[in-house]
Amino acid sequence: MKIKLNVWRQSGPKDSGGLKSYDIEVTEHMSFLEMFDVLNEQLLKNPSKHPEGPVAFDHDCREGICGMCSMVIDGVPHGPNKATTTCQLHMRSYKDGDEITVEPFRAKAFPVLRDLIVDRDSFDRIQQAGGYISVRTGAAPDANAIAIGKADADDAFDYAACIGCGACVAACPNASAMLFVGAKVSHLAKVPQGQVERTQRVLRMVDTMDGEGFGGCTNHGECEASCPKAISLDAIAMLNSELARAAISSAK
Amino acid sequence: MKLDSKVPSGPIEKRWEKHKFDMKLVNPANKRKFKILVVGSGLAGGSAASTLAELGYDVHCFCVQDSPRRAHSIAAQGGINAAKNYQNDGDSVYRLFYDTVKGGDFRSRESNVYRLAQVSVNIIDQCVAQGVPFAREYGGLLANRSFGGAQVSRTFYARGQTGQQLLLGAYSGLNRMIDEGKVKMHTRTEMLDIVLVDGHARGIITRDLVSGEIKRWAADAVVLASGGYGNVFYLSTNAKNSNVTAAFRAYKRGAGFANPCFTQIHPTCIPVSGGFQSKLTLMSESLRNDGRVWVPRDKARVTDPPKSIPEEERNYYLEERYPSFGNLVPRDVASRAAKKVCDDGFGVAQHEVDGKRNAVYLDFSAAIKRDGRDAIADKYGNLFEMYERITGESPYETPMRIYPAVHYTMGGLWVDYNLMSNLPGLHVLGEANFSDHGANRLGASALMQGLADGYFVIPYTIGNYLATEHAGPVTESHPAFEAAESEVRTKTQKLLALSGTTPVDQFHRELGKIMWDYCGMARTAEGLNKALELIPALRERFWKEATVPGNADELNPWLEYAGRVADFMEYAEMMVRDALERDESCGGHFREEHQSEEGEAVRRDDTFAHASVWEYQGEGEKPKLHKEPMKFEYVKLTTRSYK
C-alpha cells in the first residue's frame, strides 16, 4: 500500500526544523519503524535528490519494553493503538492512501537533538532524586522474610511497569511528568521495603520534576490514554496523596 | 597467551569461600583513589557500577542508549533461577550447579558454575530488598515456576517482564550512587577502543554520540559488560543497538575470545514475515510450561485451520520423543526438533519463505480448559498481547506459531575465575564473557549470571587485582592514549569516506543470511568453508560500495552503525573458523557430521572438552588458537538425555 509521510526534519538543536513529505510503499506486515527503515534506504540511495539525508530516530529493542522509541504520530505519542509503543505499531493499522504526520516528542524538558530524537535526561535526574530504596549489596534479609500480599504486589507491579518513554509528557498539554513520577512513587509506596524513605522520596522527586521545567497536572487524562503500558491515572492521585502526606509529616 | 584459570583448590563447595579469604583487600580509605570504568549498564554493568561505588571506588559508567535503564537486559521475559528451594521440591545449590553444567553440554568451567549457583540465593534477597515486584502467592510469599532443562521449580519471575523489573532494580541502585556523586554516568557514549599501558588495561577511548567528541579516559581498571554478539546474524531477538564492538576491540588489543561459535537459538520466537523484517521477537520459554508444541501428522493439512485438526492427527513431537521433560526440554533440543519437523515439510507458517513454512504450533487450549482463561491471562497476559500486536492473532483463540531465532551468545571474552581476561585489569562480566553457560544456556540463567557477576563476584575480585597486580598511576597524556585516539579518528574518517550507493543495512542483512545459512542451527564443514569464502568477499564489497552520510562531529546514527557492522564482518569470520575447528556437536553447536541415529548431538570429549580461545594476529591474519581444558571432577561427562 502507498503512504504519504510528513516527517519532522531538524538537523540539530539550533535548527528551527520543519515538515517534509515523502511517498512510500509499504506492506501491512511491516512495523511502523520498519517503514522508516525503508524510507531511510530510499533517502540514502539518492543523496542528490534528498540532500537532507536519512531520518534520525531513537529505537532499540523494537519489542515495546526498552522505552527508547518515541515519535508523535498524527498528534498522538506512539500512534493510534492503545497500550502500544511505536515499535509495536504495525502498518495493518493503516490503509492504502493514508497520510501520516510524524513529529518528535515536544516538551521544554525534552529538547530536540535531531529530527525525531529528543533528550530525556531530565527523566533520569528525577529518578536519581530518591527514586530508589537504599539497600547496600549484600545487606538484604532473606527474600521470604517479608510477606507481601498478592494484591499489593500486583499493584506495585502495575506501577513498576513504566518504561520511561516520556509519552505521558508529550501527550499532556502542560507537558507534565506527573504520571511518570507518580508511577515510581506509587510502586515504592506500595511495598513494605519502600516505607522508610517514603516521605523524603516524594518530596525530592517532585521538587526535581518542577525544577526540570515540567508542567503541573490539570486532569486532562491524555497521559493515561497515550501510555504504552496503560499506567492508570491513579498514579497521579496517589502522587498527590503521597505529597500531602509527606508535607504534613515533614511539617511536624 | 597464557590461560591460567586461577581456580582455587579444595572441595568445590568451599572454593569461593576460601578464595574470598585468600584475596587481598583494598583499604577503605584507598578505594576512592582507584578509578574504575564500567562499559555497559545492563544487569551486569549496572549492578557492578553501583556495588563498586558502594564500596568506595570512583566509578564511571558508559552506555550507548539515552539512559542506563534501556540496556537490553530489560527485554528478558521469563525469569531468574535461584537455588532457594522455597518449593520444597528437592532443589539445592548442587542441583542448580549440576543442571547448569549438564545443560551447557559439559563445556563450561565447573568452579565458576558452582559459585554462580551459590550466589544465586543472595541475588533474590537483594532484588526483593530493592523493591522488585516478583510474583507472589496469596500468602504473600514468593512464587516460582519451572523452566527448560530442570525438573524443579526454581525460577522467580515478574509476569513476563522479569528482565525489566530486575534491570530497574539495578538502575535504582545505580541512581542512588549517581545521586551520592559516586558514579558518574555517561549516556549516549560508545567505547571505541581500549588502552593498554605496559600490558595492563588502563583506559578507554569513547565517542560522544551527540557531539561526536572523541575522549580519553585513564583509569585503574576496566570492566566490560557490553553484552553478546547475536546481531552478527542481523535477525535476532537482540535490540538493534546491541553489538560486538567493545568486546571485539578488546580482542584486537590482545584479549582472548573464547568459543565464539556457541550461539543459542531460542525455540519460541515469532516467525519471519517478510524481507523487510528488522528483528525477531521472543516469546518467553515460560510459555512451554502450559503450551503444547505440535504440528499436523499429515503434510497436506499444514495450511488448514489448527482447530479443524483432531487430536489424533496432531504430532506432539516433543512429548512423544522426550517423555520425561516433554515440552520443557532445553532450548537447543527444542530448536533442533522444530527445525527438523519444518525441514520435513510439516511447518505451519502462514507464508512460505524459500519454499518452507517455518513455524510450529504452541497451543494453550488444553491449559485454558484446565485452569481457566483468567489463570492463563494472569501468567502470560502481556505475552499474549505482545503476540497479538505483532501477528494480529489471539493466542486465547488460536495456537501461537513459533520458530527458533538467534537469542543469546554463550561465547565471549575469555576470563579466569576472577572474571579477568588475559589482559590484566580488563574484567568482563555477563553475556560478554564465556565462562558459565558452556555450549548451551538454560532458561532464566542469563539474568542470574549478569547479577551474580556484578553484585557478588567483581566487587571482591577487582580489589585483589588492585591490591596485588596494579602498577601506579597513568594519565590521559600517556603516548598509548595518544596512539589509540588517533587510530579511532582514522577509523571514523575511513567510514565517513565510504561514498558508494548501498546502505550499510544491506550488507548487514547479507552477512546475517550467510551466518544463518552456514553457521546457524545446523553446520557442516562444507557450509562453513563456503562462509569463509563469502564473508571476506562481502567485506571487500562493503569497503567499496557502502555509503555513510553525515559528519563526525554531530549526532550520526549511520556512522555508529557502520562501525558496528564493520566489526561484525570481521568477527563473523572468527566465529565461522571456530565452528569449523570444533569438529563435534555440543549444545547449540550442531555439526551435522556428528549426530546419533536419532539426530541428537554427539560430543567428542576426547578431543574437544576445552574452551577454544582465539588470539588476534593482525589484520587479515588467521587468529591463533589456544585451548583451556575443561575438567569435570563433580558432574560426570555423560551423554545428555532428556528422554
Interface residues (C-beta under 8 A of the other chain):
Chain A: G12 T27 H29 M30 S31 L33 E34 D37 V38 N40 E41 L44 K45 P47 G53 P54 A56 D58 H59 D60 C61 R62 E63 G64 I65 C66 G67 M68 N81 A83 T84 Q88 H90 R92 L113 R114 I117 D119 R120 D121 F123 D124 Q127 Q128 A129 G130 G131 Y132 I133 S134 V135 R136 T137 G138 A139 A140 P141 D142 A143 N144 I146 A147 I148 G149 K150 A153 D154 A156 F157 A160 A161 I163 G164 H187 L188 V191 Q193 G194
Chain B: S47 S50 T51 E54 Q65 D66 S67 P68 R69 R70 H72 I74 A75 K84 Y86 N122 I124 D125 Q126 C127 V128 A129 Q130 G131 P133 F134 A135 R136 E137 Y138 G139 G140 L141 L142 A158 R159 Q161 G163 Q164 Q165 L168 Y171 S172 G173 N175 R176 I178 D179 M185 T187 V210 A239 K240 N241 S273 G274 F276 Q277 S278 K279 T281 L282 E385 M386 R389 I390 G392 Y455 F456 P459 T501 T502 P503 D505 Q506 T547 P549 G550 E554 L555 P557 W558
